[in-house]
Amino acid sequence: MTRYALLLFAILQGAHANGTSDELAALLANQHTAVATPAVSATPAAIKNLQANYYLLLVYKGSCPHCHNLAPVLKDFASTFHLDVMAYSLDDQPLAEFKGQPLTADLFNALFITGGYKPQVPALFLVNRHTLDAYAVLFGEAQDYQLARRIDELMSHIEEKYHASR
């Protein structure tokens, strides 16, 4: 089980704001007991690193049902971990949770064309505030535990890459 998934589990144990949180806590508890993976605990330093150095960038379309399904999950996740979300709309329509600005051609090219990703929505990227490096988190819908797992995988990959270059 990953660091951020465990942290999310720990946070949700004390704050059951909705049914999704209860379901997530149960899922993570079952995964922890059913899967023989070493327990890794997310440190406050790792979360502070994420908060201080990264933000999430969402590309969506207001008419996309998958974007509408991801938006509340992303909003809750970002709120729980105190992460900023920059939202960009392809059709200049807001989501209930985010009022995005129009996606520029330059940003589209940087995220999708240069990044080598098929243009699709919803698209979520993790962006380094200092270098502006963008890492694809997911394309399509996800539940909060899937989002936590994916961000943890990315942060581990980024950390390994950083230490390998030193």
N, C-alpha and C positions, 0 to 999 in steps of 0.2 A: 504494500500500500504506500502511496506516495505521501510526501511531507505535507503538502497543502491539503490533500484529501483528509489526512488525519487532523490537521488544524481545523478544517471546516467541520469535521465531525465533533471536535472538542467544543467549538464555538456553538454549534447547534444543540449540543447537550444542554446548554444553559439558556438558550433562546429559541423556543419553539413558536415562532411567529405565525407559521401557517402549516398546512398539511404537508406541503412539499418538504419542509424542514424535518418533520417527523419521519416522512418516508425516506429522506436522505440519510438521517441518522440510523434508521433501521438497516438500510441497505449497506451503509459503510460498516456497521457492526457485524453484519452477516459476512461481508467480504473479508473482514479482518479475521474472523474465526474460521472461515471456510478455505481461505487461500493461504498457503504456507509461504508468506513473504515476510522478510524481516521488517519489524516495526521501525519506521523512520518518523521522528517527530519534527514538525516544522518549528523552527526557532523563531522567536520574536524578531531576531536580526534578519532572517530570510524574508519575513513579511514586510519589515521596514524597508528592506532593499527593494522589494517589489513596488511598494507604495512610493518610495522616493525617486526611483529611477525609471519607472515604466507607467504607461497608461494604455487603455484599451481603445482601439479604433474599430468602430462598427460601420460597415457599408450595408445599406438596406434599401428596400423599395417599399414605400408606404402601401402599395397594393399587394404585397407578398404575404400570404398567410404564414409562411415559415418565419418570416421576420417578426410578425406579430406574436408568434409562439415563443421565439427566443428572447424578445425584448424584456418581459417581466423576469425571466430567469437571470438575464444579464444585469438588470437593474438591481435585483436582490443580491447577486454575487458582488457587484461593484460596491454596493452599500455596506455589505458585511465586511469586506476587506478594505474599504475606504480607498477605492481605486477610481480614478477619473476615467470617463468614457467620452470620447469624441465621436459623434455620430455624423455620418454623411449619407445623404439621400440621393438615389439615382433619379427619382421622379419628383423631387422637391415637396414631398408630403411627409408630415411628421408621423411618428408612432406615438402612442399614448405615453410611453415612458421616456421618449427622446424626441427633441426637436432638432433634427439634423440640418446641417447646411448642405448646399449642393456640392456634389463630388466634382472636383475640377478634372479636366483632362490630364493635367500633369500628375495629380495624385492617383488617378486611375492607372495611368501608365506605370508609375512607380510601384504601386501595389500589385497589379495584376500582370501587366505585360513584362516589365523588368523582373518581377518576382517569379514569373513563369507559371502563374496560376490561372486557371480557367475563370473567366468573369462569371460569378454567380453570387446570389444573395440568399440569406444573410452571410456576410463574410466578416470574421472577427480577427483582428491582428493585435499583437502585443508590440508596443513601440517603445524603444529606448528614448527617454526624454533628451539625452545628451548627444547621442550619435544619430538619432532618427532611424536606426535600423528597425525594420518591421519584420516580425515573425508571425507567420500564419498560425492562428490558434485553431480555428475551425471554419468550415463552410457548411451551412445548414443549421438545423436545430440541435440543441443539446439540453440535457438536464444539468442541474447545478453540480452534481458529483462528477459528471463527464467534463464539465468546464474546469473544475478544480483539478482533476487528473491531468488534463491536457496542459494547463498552465504550469503545473508542477513538472511535467515532462519537459516543457520548453525551458523553464528556469534551470533545471538540471543540465540540459543540453548547453545552454548559454554559459553556465558556470564551468562545465567541462571544457568548453571551447576557450573560455577565458584563461583557465589554468594551464591548458595545453600550449597557449601562445606565450606564456610567461617563461 
